[in-house]
Each structure stands twice: as structure tokens, then as C-alpha cells.
């Protein structure tokens, strides 16, 4: 609030997107707000509830205990008085290393007759706390993704809280928000006090700041989408989307002359619907009888302020359509389960597996598309015989390699990606040759 008051003269009708990173003794809080004259729009919140200065202190305490054990074979784990002395020194060392490259450690009478004297440099401190620094990076990434902002849309980053004085933390933030102004002059704790005073004045209506409006924006806490061929989740309303909202996405069919489609609605964050929760399903009948890839099916998700999801599916050619409503209670019935699933789905193995299967699927689509396209007599007229023979030979070679290797687990994902790049080179030639044709770079998804 104090920050906004100082900006009021400059803002006029401008809207600024601001990341506020408050890193104190116990928690890391990241708030994303849009600020205009006299108004706050609360976009999203993220962070770590159990990450703060105390965790860095504890890392140093563990380091001190290790050094003492290694040099003197003294185990202080169960000595509460000694641990308290280590904690006091750890906090001092942490703060000193924000200003100095190296700090002396001296704790008199850790236990009777033993003084702990050592030194530690900033590089060692950063190595000891590498895991904590990685958690900061993850929290920043999460907040950024949930804000649904592009990096170019962020106007400023404000650092609040004493832990932001640590050079490595400033380095992490500057690296993440490259090219965006980072305000470090707000770190002092008095900023929080001033903001609280203004807030109190607004509530009591005894201060001139009473005209400030704080507007909380409703955002989805989870993603909503449909299942596509292979059991994949195609997100239509991503997590963090402001609602009420209405979003659409186009699909096509996977089989020739398909007359109906099963629409399965899911919520969750996994690439695979198996790991998400199904919240509804229905059938769209009366779609255009045609070869696969021809019909255009539009799926629209409309989410209202009450959390009711209205799903509409329409064949854009026949205009046949169906609607389905998912109630709030159904969507929230197993939120805790979904949250747990989201954590489990962060495993690296799933990402690698998805990348491989997705590459194979896209490569298969390219092969089918261009084999059919180069059989068209109208298409052949656009090329010289040498050009046509060259591209047909390349497609044939890739297709043969693909059929031989698509099920071979020993073939690396990179090899499939290289073959996909070969198709993209063909694609570029086609773009240059026939600009009036449909852009073949759009790989359709199949319901």
C-alpha cells in the first residue's frame, strides 16, 4: 500500500504488474499484484510456508556440529544449551556473510573447556544451503506460472524482508527476472509497519487513504481439460486463469468416417488423464462423415463465479452440438487427492516419458500428413520433378526408419527429434512454395 501511494502520481491510468517477494525469518511469500491509481488487483500468491531465515540458521548449526564432531569427536545433538549457542552464532554468521566474503566463527565454552573457533566464506555458505536456494527457484517459477503473465508484462520486482539481503538470493531473483527492475530499497522491516498503518487507517476510515480499493481476483486453483488420443490431458482452462471465463480449443477426429465422439472432462495438472480426476463425460453425435483430420470440433469451457463449469462441444461443419454442466461440489469433491497427485506428477521420469511419446506421436502425424499430401495431383503440379522426387525420397526414408524403430525402447528420444526436424525442413519448403495453403505446422489434437 505504501508503495502504491508513492506511485500514485506516476500511475494515472497505467496498470503495473508487480512481484512482491517477502522473505523473512519463517516464510517465503510471493504476491503478484496489478497496481493502478488507488486500486490493487490481487493476482496470485505462492511461496514456501516453511522456508525462511531459520532454515538457513539450522543449516549452519548442522555444519558447526559436523565440524566439531569431525575435529574433536564431540556429539552435541542432545545438548540443548550447546545447540542454543550454535544457533546464536549461526544467525550472526548468516547476517555477516551478506556483507563480507569471509567471517570468523568463535563460540566460547560450547561445552565446558571447549571453544569452537573456525571461519567460513560465502562460497561455503552457498554450498551448504544449495537445497534451500533451489527451493527458492521453484517457488519463483510456481508464482510466475500461476500468474499467467509473460515476462515482458512484469514491470517491477520488490524485495521485502531481511533474508533478501543475502547476495545469492538477490542473484537468483535477478537471474529469474532478467531485464526487469529489482527494487532492493524496500527490504527494511519498517515498510511492513508503514503498510499496516495505512491498512489500519483504511479500516477505521480515519485516514485519507480510505479511497484505496483492494480488489481480489478469482483464479482457478486447478486446470480443466479433455482427454485426447493416448490418454493425454489437453488443458482448456489452465490453473491460475481468472474467472468467470470462457475459453475454446479446436480438435479433430482420429478415425475415418467417425460419427460420434466421447468427450471426457478432467481436472488436474498431469500430462496423463490417468493421474487426474474425471469430472464428467458425454457423447457428441451427428458429426461430419469424413476422413480423419477433416472435421473441426470446437470444445468450449465456460466457468462462472460460482465454480460451475459449462462445457459445449460443436461440429463446426454440421453445427451439431452437445452441452454438459459440472457442478461445484463435484469439482471440489477430492481436491486434497488432486493436490497430492500434482505433487507426485512432478517426477522427472514422467516428463521424460511424455516427451518421448509426444515426439513419436507428432512424428507419426507428420508422416501421415505429408505422404497423403504428396499423392495429390494438384500438389504435385507445384513442384519440379527433381524437387518432388527428392522430398518423396526423404519422406519414404523417414517413414521406413520410423516403422522399424517406433517401438524400440533402445532408440533415444533425440533420434526421433532429429527425424522430426527433417520434416520441419520439408515443411519450411512448402511454406515458401505455397503461402496460400493451410499452415502445416499446426499439429492437430485428436479426441
N, C-alpha and C positions, 0 to 999 in steps of 0.2 A: 504493500500500500504506500509506504514511504517512497519507494522507487517510482511508483506511478505518479504520485503528487509532483515529484521533481520533473517528470516527463511531460506533464500536462501542457506546458507552454509550447512544447515542440510537437506534440502529437496531433493536435487539431482533429482532423477526421481520419488520420492514419491509424492502421491496426498493426501492432507489433507482436510477433510471436517470440516468447522469451522462455528459455530453460533456466529454472532456478534450482541450483544444486546445493542443498543444505546438508553438510557433513559434519556432524558433531560427535559427542562422546559415545552415544549409544546407537544411533541410527543414521542411515543414508537415505535422505528424502529427495526425490527429484519431482518437481512440479513443472508442468508445461502450461503456460497461460498465454492468452491473447490479450493484449493491453491496448485500450483506446482511451480517449479522453473521458475520465470519470467512470470507466467501466472495466471490469475484469471478466474475461471469459475463461473459466476453468476447463482446460482441455483434457488433461490426464495426469495421473500420479503413478509413480513407480519408485523403486528403490529397494533397499535391504533393511528389514526391521531389526536384524541382529548383526549389523556391521557398523562399527564406529571406532572411536579412538581407543576404547577399552580393549578391542581385539588386537590392535597394534601393540598396546602395552603388554598384553598377555603373550604375544609372540616374542617380545624382548625378554620377558620373565622366563619363558621356556629356554631361550637362548642362554641367559645367565645361568640357569640351573644346569644346562648341558655343559657349559664351560667349567663350572665348579665341580661337577661330577667327574669330568674328564681329567682335570688337573689335580684335584685333591681327594677324589673318590668320596665326596660328601653328597649324600642324597637329601635334598631339602623338601621333597614333595609333601611331607606330612608335618612340616614345621611352619605353623601359621604365622608366627612372629617374623621368621626369616622371609617368608613369602611376601609379607606386607612391606618389608624393607626393599625387596626387589621391585615391587610394584611402584613404589615411590620413585626409585631411581629410573625405572623404565619410562615413566611419564616424563621425567626431566630430560632423559636422553632423546626421546622421540621429539620433543619440542626443540631441543638444542640442534638436532640434525636438520631442522628446517632452515636454520641459519648458517650452520657450519658443515664443512665436508667431513670432519672427524671430531669425535668427542671422547673425552676421558671418562671412564667409569670408576667410581670409588664408593664402596659401601663398607663403612666401618662396622666391625662386630656383627657380621651376618649371623654368625653364631659366636659364642664366647671365644675370644682369642683368634678369630679368623676374619681378616679384612679382604674383601674382593676388590682387586684393582686390575683394570684392563682398559682397552679402548675399542671403539667401533667406528667404522666410517660409513658414509651414506650408501656406498655400494653394497656393503654387507647388510645394512638395514633393509635395502630394497630387495635383496635376495631372500632374506628371512621372511619377508611379507609378500612374496610373489603371488601366493594364492589369494591373499586379500585384494591385491591390486587387480587380479584377473576378475574377481567378483565385481569390482567397480566397473570394469569394462562391460561386463554382462548387463549390469543394471542400466548403464547408459544406452546400450543397444536396445534393451527392452523398452525403455521410456521413449526412445526415438521411434521405434517401430509402432508402438501403441498410439503415438501422436498423429500418425498418418500424414506427417509433413515431409516435404522434400527438404534436403539440407539447405537448398537455396532460399527456402521460406523462413528460415530461422534468423532473426535479426540480432539477437544478443544472448549471451550466456552469463548468468550472475552466480558467483560463488559466495556462499554464506556458510559460516561455521568454521571453527578453529582448525579442523583437520585438513581443510583445503589449503592450509599454509604449506603442507608437505610438498616439496618440489615434484616428486614423482606423480602425485595425484594431479597437480597442475599440468604436468607433461601429458598424462593420459587424456585429460579433458581437451587440451589444445590439439592433440593428435586426432581425437574423435571429431571435433568441431573445427576442422581446418578452414581458415579464412574467415571465421566468424568472431566478432569482438568478444573477448572474455573479460568481464569486469571483476577485478580482484579487490576493489576498494570497499566491497560490502562484507568482507569476511568478519569484521568486528561484531561481537555479540550485541552491541548497542543497537544495531539495525533491527534485530528481533524485538527489542524493547520498544523502539520507536513505532514499529508497525503495530504492536499490541496496543500501544497507547491510542493510536489512530482508530483502531478497531473498537476500542472501548468508547471512544468519542462518538463513533457512528451509532453504536448500540444505545448509548444514553441520550443521543440527539442533543448533546451539549457542546458539540464542536462543529466547525464549519465544513468538516469532511463528510457530513451526513448525506450529501448528494452522490457519494460514490456508490455504484451498483456492482455487486458481485454476482455474476451470472454463471451458474453451474451447467455445463453442457453434458447431456446424457450420451454415453458411449457404450457400445456393445462390449460386454466382458468376454465374449467368445465369438468365434467365426461360425457362419452358417453357409451351407452349400449343398451340392448334389453329388451323387456318385456317378462317375464316368467309367467307361470300359476298363477292366483290370482292377476294379475296386479302389480307384483313386478319388480323392476328395477335391472337387473343384469349388473353390470358395467364391461365393457371390457377394455376401456381406462379410468383409474381413473384421476380425477383432479390432476394437477401437474406433469403429465407424460411428459418427454422430447420428443419432436417430431422434425423431422419425426420419426414415429414409426410404428411397425406392431405387433399387439397382437391378440391372438386367445383364444377361450374358447369352450369347448365341452358341448353339451346338448343332450337330448333325447326327445322322444315323450311321450305324456300323454294319448293317446288312442290306443287301439289295431288296427292294420292294417290301420293306418293313412297314407294317400298317399301324402298329401301336408301340408305345414306349412306356416302360415302368420308370417313373420319377421317384427317386428315393432321396429324402431330405435328411441332412445330418448337421450336427453341431460338434465343434471340436477343432483342434489345431493340427492333428496329424495329417501326413500326406495320404495315409490309408484310412478308408472308412471303417475298416475292421477295428481300429483303435479309437474311433469316435462314437458318438451316440446317435442312433437313428431316432428322429423325432416325428417322422411322417412319411407316407408314400401314397401314390395314386397312379392311375394309368391314363395316358393321353392317347385317344383313338382317333381314327379318321385322318391320319397324316398322309401326305402326298406319296403315291406309289411311284417310286423312282429308285435309281441306282444309289448306292451308298455315297455319301458326301454331297448329294444334291439337295435334299430337304433342309430347310433352315428352321430350327426350333429355338424359340426365344423363351428363356426362363426368367421371370421377374419375381424378386423378393421385395415385399413392402413391409417394413417393421414400424409399428406405431408406438406412441409414448407409453402405452400400457404393456408393451412387450409382446403384442400379438403379431405373429408372422403370417402374412397373406401371400401365398405362392400362386402365381399364374403362369401357365405354360401354353404357348400358342404356336401352331404351324403357320409361318408367315405366308405360305402359298395358299393353303386351303382355308385358313382362318379358324380351323378347328382349335378349341381351347378348353382347358380344364382349370379349376381353382381348388385350392386346398388351404385350410386355415389351421395353424398350430397355435394352441393356447399357451399363455404364460406359464401356467402350472406345469405343463408338460415339458416346456423348455428348461425349467429350473429344477426338475424332479431329481436330478442326480448331479448337481453342479460340483459337489465335492469329488465325485468319481471322475468327472471330466477334468477337473484341475489336476488330479493325481495322474490321469492319463497323459495330460500335456507334459508333465514333468518327465514321465517315463519315455515319452516320444522324442526327447531331446538326444537320445543316444546316437552316437556318431554312426553306428552300424546301419541304422535305418536310413540315414541321409545318404550314405554311400550306396546302399541297395536301391534306393529310389532313383538316384542319379543314373545308375546303370540301366535300370528297367525303363526309365523315361527316355534315355538316349536311344535304346533299342526300339522302343515304340515309335518315336519320331522318325528314325531312320526307315522303319518299315513303311510308314506313311509316305515318305518322300519317294521310296522305290515304287510303290503302287501308283502314286500320282503321276510320276514322270514316265513310267512305262506306258500308261494309258494315254498320256498327252502326246507322246512321240509317235503313237499309232494313228493319230488324227491326220487325215489327208490335208485339211486346211492348215494345220500347224506345220506340216512338212513343207508346204509351199513357201514358207517364210525363210527357209534356210537353203544354203548351197548343199550339194551332195556331200562334199568333204566335211562341212560343219556337222551335218546330220549324222553321218557315219561315225564321226569322232565322238559325239555326245552319246549316241546309241551304244557304242562300244564301251564307253565309261560306265554307263548305267548298267549294262549287262554284266560287266566285271564286278561292280559293287554288289549287284543282286546275287550273283553266284557266291561271292565271298560271304555275304550275309546269311544265305540259306545254309551254308556249311558251318557257320560259327555262332549263330544267334543263341544256341542252347549250350554252348561250350563255356563252362564256368572259368576255364583257364584263360580265356580271352579277356584282356584288360578293357575296362571302360574307355580308356584313352583311344584304343584301336577303333571302337565304334564311333567315337567322337571325330576321329580323323576321316572316316568314311563319310560322316555327316557333313564335314567341311567340304569334301569333294562335291557333294550335292549342292551345297550353298554356292559354290563357284559356278555350277551349271545354272543355278537359279539367277545369279547375277547377270549371266549372259542373256538369259531370257528377258529379264527386266529391261536390259539395254536394247534388246531387239524389238520387243512388242510392249510398249508402255501402256497401250490401251487395254491389255489383258488384266485379269484379276491378279492382284499381288500374291504370288505363290508362297511368300514367306510366312503367311498366316497358317499355321498348322491347326486344323480344326480338332475339337474335342468331341468325343462320341458318347452319347447317352445309351 
